[in-house]
Amino acid sequence: MTDNLTGSDRGKYAASKAALEFIKPGMKVGLGTGSTAAWFVQLLAGKVNSEGLDIVGVPTSSRTRDLAASLGIKLTTLEDAGWLDVTVDGADEFDANLNLIKGGGGALLQEKIVASASNQMVVISDGSKQVDTLGAFPLPIEVVKFGWRSTESTVEEVLEGADVANRRISLREENGAPYVTDEGHYILDLHLNRIGDPRGLAEALNRIPGVVETGLFVLMADTVLVGYEDGNVHTYDRDRGDLGRHKVHMPSKDSLYVPGA
């Protein structure tokens, strides 16, 4: 039982519940990282434990792995799974073309690898993540520790010619030290305010030696589910466009109970 939830929490819950419709018995499912993905993992565990849903999960971070394992979801590695049926993950921002910024939780590399090895990527979000133009949320890029300052300087040069509104870069920190990803890398957060050409910027940044990957997910999301406090979920599909809203059942206003989790 989780009490005193915000409207954003309830929106994330609604989107996560709608995403369960994409999960069928026998599937291999990529499990995303972040606050919205955590709701999905809990709801998925509820179906696994109470209904005997037979699926296997591939987590995108150590945090997701630990949460899913603690809730009784059977897990495997991407190496053993080979290929996935669907990945369900959150986003920090998405635009009308379903381009995403991801990586606020620090797992962008593994998230992108898992999503790329899936037949379908379903993104779950509350309404605050929908934007006209990407860039208000800082764009994370994962960089090798060795020579990271030189890498940062090259990133600055690339940004000089990019269609962005601002060009400030900061090294992500945690507890006063550089944040280190599960793969042992640093993260540079690019404070750009507006990204006019997400695909072009992603390609330019990925050509820089020392840049492992960017948090720009371009033409990767197949479906975006946007949840709202009242239980309405708006579905956007990359091929079929705006599919409108439907409503999922929501528990009482002040609490959400995840059965079996």
C-alpha positions as CSV (number, residue, x, y, z in Angstrom):
1,M,0.0,0.0,0.0
2,T,1.4,3.4,-1.0
3,D,-0.3,6.4,0.5
4,N,-0.5,10.1,-0.3
5,L,0.3,9.7,-4.0
6,T,0.7,12.7,-6.3
7,G,-1.2,13.2,-9.5
8,S,2.0,12.3,-11.3
9,D,2.3,9.1,-9.4
10,R,-1.3,8.1,-10.4
11,G,-0.6,9.0,-14.0
12,K,2.5,6.7,-14.0
13,Y,0.4,4.0,-12.4
14,A,-2.3,4.4,-15.1
15,A,0.2,4.2,-17.9
16,S,1.9,1.2,-16.4
17,K,-1.3,-0.6,-16.0
18,A,-2.2,0.0,-19.6
19,A,1.2,-1.3,-20.6
20,L,0.3,-4.7,-19.1
21,E,-2.0,-5.2,-22.1
22,F,1.1,-5.6,-24.3
23,I,2.4,-8.5,-22.2
24,K,1.4,-12.0,-23.1
25,P,2.4,-15.4,-21.6
26,G,5.7,-16.7,-22.7
27,M,7.2,-13.3,-23.6
28,K,10.7,-12.1,-22.9
29,V,10.2,-8.6,-21.6
30,G,12.8,-5.8,-21.2
31,L,12.3,-4.0,-17.9
32,G,13.2,-0.3,-17.9
33,T,14.7,1.9,-15.2
34,G,13.3,4.9,-13.3
35,S,10.3,5.9,-11.3
36,T,7.7,5.1,-13.9
37,A,9.3,1.8,-14.9
38,A,9.3,0.8,-11.2
39,W,5.5,1.1,-11.2
40,F,5.3,-1.2,-14.2
41,V,7.7,-3.7,-12.6
42,Q,5.4,-3.8,-9.5
43,L,2.2,-4.2,-11.5
44,L,3.9,-6.9,-13.6
45,A,4.9,-8.7,-10.5
46,G,1.4,-8.6,-9.3
47,K,0.2,-10.5,-12.4
48,V,3.1,-12.9,-12.1
49,N,2.3,-13.7,-8.5
50,S,-1.4,-13.6,-8.4
51,E,-2.3,-14.9,-11.9
52,G,0.8,-17.1,-12.7
53,L,1.7,-15.0,-15.7
54,D,4.7,-16.9,-17.3
55,I,7.2,-14.3,-18.6
56,V,10.9,-13.7,-18.2
57,G,12.4,-10.2,-17.6
58,V,15.6,-8.6,-18.8
59,P,16.4,-5.7,-16.5
60,T,18.1,-2.5,-17.8
61,S,20.0,-1.7,-14.6
62,S,21.1,-3.2,-11.3
63,R,18.3,-1.2,-9.5
64,T,15.6,-2.7,-11.8
65,R,17.2,-6.2,-11.4
66,D,17.1,-6.0,-7.6
67,L,13.5,-4.7,-7.6
68,A,12.2,-7.3,-10.0
69,A,14.0,-10.1,-8.2
70,S,12.6,-9.0,-4.9
71,L,9.1,-9.1,-6.3
72,G,9.4,-12.6,-7.7
73,I,9.8,-11.9,-11.4
74,K,11.9,-14.5,-13.2
75,L,15.0,-12.8,-14.8
76,T,17.6,-13.6,-17.4
77,T,20.3,-11.7,-19.2
78,L,20.1,-10.3,-22.6
79,E,22.9,-12.6,-23.6
80,D,20.8,-15.7,-22.7
81,A,17.5,-14.2,-23.9
82,G,19.0,-13.4,-27.3
83,W,16.0,-11.3,-28.5
84,L,13.0,-9.8,-26.7
85,D,9.4,-9.5,-27.5
86,V,8.9,-6.1,-25.9
87,T,10.6,-3.5,-23.7
88,V,8.6,-1.3,-21.4
89,D,10.4,1.8,-20.2
90,G,9.8,5.4,-19.1
91,A,11.1,8.6,-20.6
92,D,12.3,12.0,-19.4
93,E,10.8,13.7,-22.4
94,F,9.1,12.8,-25.7
95,D,8.0,14.8,-28.7
96,A,5.3,14.5,-31.3
97,N,7.5,12.2,-33.4
98,L,8.0,9.9,-30.3
99,N,11.6,10.8,-30.1
100,L,12.8,10.5,-26.5
101,I,15.3,11.9,-24.0
102,K,16.2,9.1,-21.5
103,G,18.9,8.6,-19.0
104,G,17.8,10.7,-16.0
105,G,18.2,7.6,-14.0
106,G,21.7,6.9,-15.3
107,A,20.9,3.7,-17.2
108,L,20.7,5.1,-20.8
109,L,23.3,2.7,-22.3
110,Q,21.7,-0.5,-21.1
111,E,18.2,0.9,-21.7
112,K,19.1,1.6,-25.4
113,I,20.8,-1.8,-25.9
114,V,17.8,-3.7,-24.5
115,A,15.3,-1.6,-26.4
116,S,17.3,-2.1,-29.6
117,A,17.1,-5.9,-29.1
118,S,13.3,-5.9,-28.8
119,N,10.5,-6.3,-31.4
120,Q,8.7,-3.4,-29.7
121,M,9.4,-0.5,-27.4
122,V,6.5,0.7,-25.3
123,V,7.1,3.9,-23.4
124,I,5.1,4.8,-20.3
125,S,4.8,8.4,-19.0
126,D,2.7,10.9,-17.1
127,G,1.6,14.0,-18.9
128,S,4.5,16.2,-17.7
129,K,7.0,14.4,-20.1
130,Q,5.2,15.4,-23.3
131,V,6.9,18.4,-25.0
132,D,6.7,20.2,-28.3
133,T,10.5,20.2,-28.7
134,L,13.1,18.1,-26.8
135,G,15.7,19.7,-24.7
136,A,14.2,21.3,-21.5
137,F,15.4,18.1,-19.7
138,P,19.2,17.9,-19.7
139,L,20.4,15.4,-22.3
140,P,22.7,12.8,-20.7
141,I,25.6,11.3,-22.6
142,E,27.6,8.4,-21.3
143,V,31.3,8.8,-21.6
144,V,34.4,6.8,-20.9
145,K,36.3,7.8,-17.7
146,F,39.6,8.0,-19.5
147,G,40.1,11.4,-21.0
148,W,36.6,12.6,-20.1
149,R,37.6,16.2,-20.0
150,S,39.0,16.0,-23.6
151,T,35.8,14.3,-24.6
152,E,33.8,17.1,-23.0
153,S,35.9,19.7,-25.0
154,T,35.0,17.9,-28.2
155,V,31.4,17.8,-27.2
156,E,31.5,21.6,-26.7
157,E,32.9,22.0,-30.2
158,V,30.1,19.8,-31.7
159,L,27.5,21.9,-29.8
160,E,28.8,25.1,-31.3
161,G,27.5,24.0,-34.7
162,A,24.3,22.3,-33.4
163,D,20.7,23.6,-33.5
164,V,20.3,24.1,-29.8
165,A,19.4,27.0,-27.6
166,N,22.0,26.6,-24.8
167,R,25.4,24.8,-24.5
168,R,26.2,24.3,-20.9
169,I,27.7,20.9,-19.8
170,S,27.9,19.5,-16.3
171,L,29.5,16.3,-15.0
172,R,26.8,14.3,-13.1
173,E,27.7,13.7,-9.5
174,E,26.4,11.6,-6.6
175,N,27.3,12.2,-3.0
176,G,30.0,14.7,-4.0
177,A,31.8,12.4,-6.5
178,P,31.3,11.7,-10.2
179,Y,28.3,9.4,-10.8
180,V,29.4,6.0,-12.2
181,T,27.1,4.0,-14.4
182,D,26.6,0.2,-14.1
183,E,29.1,-0.1,-17.0
184,G,31.7,2.0,-15.2
185,H,31.3,5.2,-17.2
186,Y,30.7,8.9,-16.4
187,I,27.7,10.9,-17.5
188,L,27.8,14.4,-18.9
189,D,24.5,16.3,-18.8
190,L,24.0,18.7,-21.7
191,H,21.8,21.7,-20.7
192,L,20.5,22.6,-24.2
193,N,17.0,24.0,-23.5
194,R,15.9,23.1,-27.1
195,I,17.1,20.5,-29.6
196,G,16.1,21.4,-33.1
197,D,17.5,18.3,-34.8
198,P,17.6,15.3,-32.4
199,R,18.7,12.8,-35.0
200,G,21.5,15.0,-36.3
201,L,22.7,15.8,-32.8
202,A,22.7,12.1,-31.8
203,E,24.7,11.1,-34.9
204,A,27.3,13.9,-34.3
205,L,27.8,13.1,-30.6
206,N,28.1,9.4,-31.3
207,R,31.0,10.1,-33.7
208,I,33.1,11.5,-30.8
209,P,35.8,9.2,-29.4
210,G,35.0,8.7,-25.7
211,V,31.2,9.1,-26.1
212,V,29.7,5.7,-25.5
213,E,26.0,6.6,-26.1
214,T,23.6,9.5,-25.9
215,G,20.2,9.7,-24.2
216,L,18.5,10.6,-27.5
217,F,16.2,7.7,-28.5
218,V,15.3,8.6,-32.1
219,L,12.8,6.4,-34.0
220,M,13.0,3.7,-31.3
221,A,9.7,4.1,-29.4
222,D,6.8,2.3,-31.2
223,T,4.1,3.3,-28.7
224,V,3.8,5.9,-26.0
225,L,1.2,5.6,-23.2
226,V,0.5,8.8,-21.3
227,G,-1.3,8.3,-18.0
228,Y,-3.4,10.8,-16.1
229,E,-4.5,11.1,-12.5
230,D,-8.1,10.1,-13.4
231,G,-7.1,6.8,-15.0
232,N,-7.3,8.0,-18.6
233,V,-4.4,6.8,-20.8
234,H,-3.6,8.5,-24.2
235,T,-2.0,6.2,-26.7
236,Y,0.4,7.5,-29.4
237,D,1.7,5.0,-32.1
238,R,4.6,5.8,-34.4
239,D,2.9,4.2,-37.4
240,R,-0.8,4.8,-36.7
241,G,-0.6,8.2,-35.0
242,D,-2.8,9.4,-32.2
243,L,-5.1,6.5,-31.1
244,G,-7.0,8.5,-28.5
245,R,-7.7,7.8,-24.9
246,H,-9.1,4.9,-22.9
247,K,-9.6,4.5,-19.2
248,V,-8.0,1.9,-16.8
249,H,-9.4,1.0,-13.4
250,M,-7.8,3.0,-10.6
251,P,-7.9,2.2,-6.9
252,S,-9.0,4.7,-4.3
253,K,-7.8,8.3,-4.6
254,D,-5.3,8.2,-1.7
255,S,-3.6,4.8,-2.2
256,L,-2.7,2.2,-4.8
257,Y,-2.4,-1.4,-4.0
258,V,-0.3,-3.7,-6.1
259,P,-1.6,-7.3,-5.6
260,G,1.1,-9.9,-5.1
261,A,3.9,-7.4,-5.0
